[in-house]
Amino acid sequence: GVYNHGSGNAINTDVYNSTIIGERNYINQFSSNNIVAGDSNTINSISNTLLNGTYGDAKYNNSQVLGGNQDDDILGERQSILLLAGADTTNSTYTRAYINDDGSTLFNVEDNSIVAYTAHTIAVRTGGTASGAKGDFKYWIERGAVVSRGGTLTLSRTRDTIASDGTTTGWNVNSDVDGTKFYVEVKGKNNIDLKWIVRFEISEMRTGI
């Protein structure tokens, strides 16, 4: 069921196990297990998301979104988003880390917007025959910004290695874009089994630039 406490909220069909506290919020169909608190927010056919504030626009499963807007702003004009991505590697080929490790979802940069991000990336060895041992790890922080002008993305970034232990030679991370999508790609080494997690802290500004 859906708990709706407030006025002017709209709930589409096929919405399950969700809570709305506030006014003029919208939950699109095929959504479940979401919590919305605030004013004029939108849940877009996703699940397991926390959305609060004003004019927040939530588009990814398992995310946390904070909208910091006023009534005369557009949907998602100023908002922060917390996301997790993941990947597994066994070789030295760059592999995309997909949101929720689902094998398909990448962050979409809206037209005429700027996305500032911090990406915390950890790789942990779980197996393999190359030199080193299970439990070897490396941790990077990459900071940057992606701007969309007329649908064309431009990326600027810096990256720091924060910590590592064991044999991690050749392991690396890199941010990149493809069309309107932004992502982190990861690279291990041949004959080393690695699991990867990327924690995205995103500040999004949607406005004509």
Residue pairs with C-beta under 8 A, 6 or more apart in sequence:
1 16
1 17
2 11
2 15
2 16
2 17
2 18
2 19
2 20
2 27
3 18
3 19
3 20
4 11
4 20
5 19
5 20
5 21
5 22
6 20
6 21
6 22
6 23
6 25
7 23
7 24
8 23
8 24
9 20
9 22
9 23
9 24
9 25
9 26
9 27
10 25
10 26
10 27
11 18
11 20
11 26
11 27
12 26
12 27
12 28
12 29
12 31
13 29
14 29
14 30
14 31
15 27
15 28
15 29
15 30
15 31
15 32
16 31
16 32
16 33
17 32
17 33
18 27
18 31
18 32
18 33
18 34
18 35
18 36
18 43
19 34
19 35
19 36
20 27
20 36
20 37
21 36
21 37
21 38
22 36
22 37
22 38
22 39
22 41
23 39
23 40
24 39
24 40
25 36
25 38
25 39
25 40
25 41
25 42
25 43
26 41
26 42
26 43
27 34
27 36
27 42
27 43
28 42
28 43
28 44
28 45
29 45
30 45
31 43
31 44
31 45
31 46
31 47
32 47
32 48
33 47
33 48
33 49
34 43
34 46
34 47
34 48
34 49
34 50
34 51
34 58
35 49
35 50
35 51
36 43
36 51
36 52
37 51
37 52
38 51
38 52
38 53
38 54
38 56
38 67
39 53
39 54
39 55
40 54
40 55
40 69
40 71
40 75
41 51
41 52
41 53
41 54
41 55
41 56
41 57
41 58
41 65
41 67
42 56
42 57
42 58
42 75
43 49
43 51
43 58
44 57
44 58
44 59
46 58
46 59
46 60
46 61
46 63
47 61
47 62
48 61
48 62
49 58
49 60
49 61
49 62
49 63
49 64
49 65
50 63
50 64
50 65
51 58
51 64
51 65
51 67
52 65
52 66
52 67
53 65
53 66
53 67
53 68
53 69
53 79
54 67
54 68
54 69
54 70
54 71
54 73
55 67
55 69
55 70
55 73
55 74
55 75
55 76
55 77
55 79
56 65
56 66
56 67
56 69
56 76
56 79
57 65
57 67
57 75
57 76
57 79
58 65
59 108
60 81
60 83
60 99
60 100
60 105
60 107
61 99
61 100
61 102
61 105
62 83
62 84
62 100
63 81
63 82
63 83
64 81
64 82
65 79
65 80
65 81
65 82
66 79
66 80
67 76
67 78
67 79
68 78
68 79
68 80
69 76
69 77
69 78
69 79
74 206
74 207
75 206
76 110
76 204
76 206
77 205
77 206
77 207
78 204
78 205
78 206
79 203
79 204
80 201
80 202
80 203
80 204
81 200
81 202
81 204
82 199
82 200
82 201
82 202
83 99
83 107
83 199
83 200
83 202
84 99
84 100
84 197
84 198
84 199
84 200
85 97
85 98
85 99
85 100
85 101
85 183
85 184
85 197
85 198
85 200
86 97
86 98
86 100
86 101
86 195
86 196
86 197
86 198
87 95
87 96
87 97
87 98
87 101
87 186
87 195
87 196
87 198
88 95
88 193
88 194
88 195
88 196
89 95
89 186
89 187
89 188
89 192
89 193
89 194
89 196
90 128
90 188
90 190
90 191
90 192
90 193
90 194
91 188
91 189
91 190
91 191
92 170
92 187
92 188
92 189
92 190
93 187
94 174
94 185
94 186
94 187
95 185
95 186
95 187
96 106
96 183
96 184
96 185
97 121
97 183
97 184
97 185
97 186
97 196
97 198
98 104
98 105
98 106
98 183
99 105
99 106
99 107
106 178
106 181
106 182
106 183
107 115
107 181
107 182
107 183
107 200
107 202
108 180
108 181
108 182
109 115
109 146
109 148
109 153
109 177
109 180
109 181
109 182
110 148
110 204
110 206
111 148
111 150
111 151
111 180
112 148
112 149
112 150
112 206
112 207
112 208
112 209
113 147
113 148
113 204
113 205
113 206
113 207
113 209
114 145
114 146
114 147
114 148
114 204
114 205
114 209
115 145
115 146
115 147
115 182
115 202
115 203
115 204
115 205
116 144
116 145
116 202
116 203
116 204
116 205
117 142
117 143
117 144
117 145
117 146
117 175
117 182
117 200
117 201
117 202
117 203
118 141
118 142
118 143
118 200
118 201
119 140
119 141
119 142
119 143
119 173
119 175
119 184
119 198
119 199
119 200
119 201
120 139
120 140
120 141
120 198
120 199
120 201
121 139
121 140
121 141
121 142
121 173
121 184
121 186
121 196
121 197
121 198
121 199
122 137
122 138
122 139
122 196
122 197
123 137
123 138
123 139
123 168
123 171
123 186
123 188
123 194
123 195
123 196
124 135
124 136
124 137
124 194
124 195
124 196
125 132
125 133
125 134
125 135
125 136
125 137
125 166
125 192
125 193
125 194
126 134
126 193
126 194
126 195
127 134
127 192
127 193
128 191
128 192
128 193
129 191
130 189
130 190
130 191
130 192
131 167
132 166
132 167
132 168
132 192
133 166
133 167
135 165
135 166
136 165
136 166
136 167
136 168
137 163
137 164
137 165
137 166
137 168
138 161
138 163
138 164
138 165
138 168
138 171
139 161
139 162
139 163
139 164
140 159
140 160
140 161
140 162
140 173
141 159
141 160
141 162
142 157
142 158
142 159
142 160
142 173
142 175
142 184
143 157
143 158
143 159
144 155
144 156
144 157
144 158
144 175
145 155
145 156
145 157
146 153
146 154
146 155
146 177
146 182
147 153
147 154
147 209
148 180
149 209
151 180
153 177
153 179
153 180
153 182
155 175
155 176
155 177
155 182
157 175
159 173
159 174
169 189
170 187
170 188
170 189
171 187
171 188
171 189
171 194
172 186
172 187
173 184
173 185
173 186
173 187
173 198
174 184
174 185
174 186
174 187
175 182
175 183
175 184
175 185
176 182
176 183
176 184
176 185
177 183
184 198
184 200
186 194
186 196
186 198
188 194
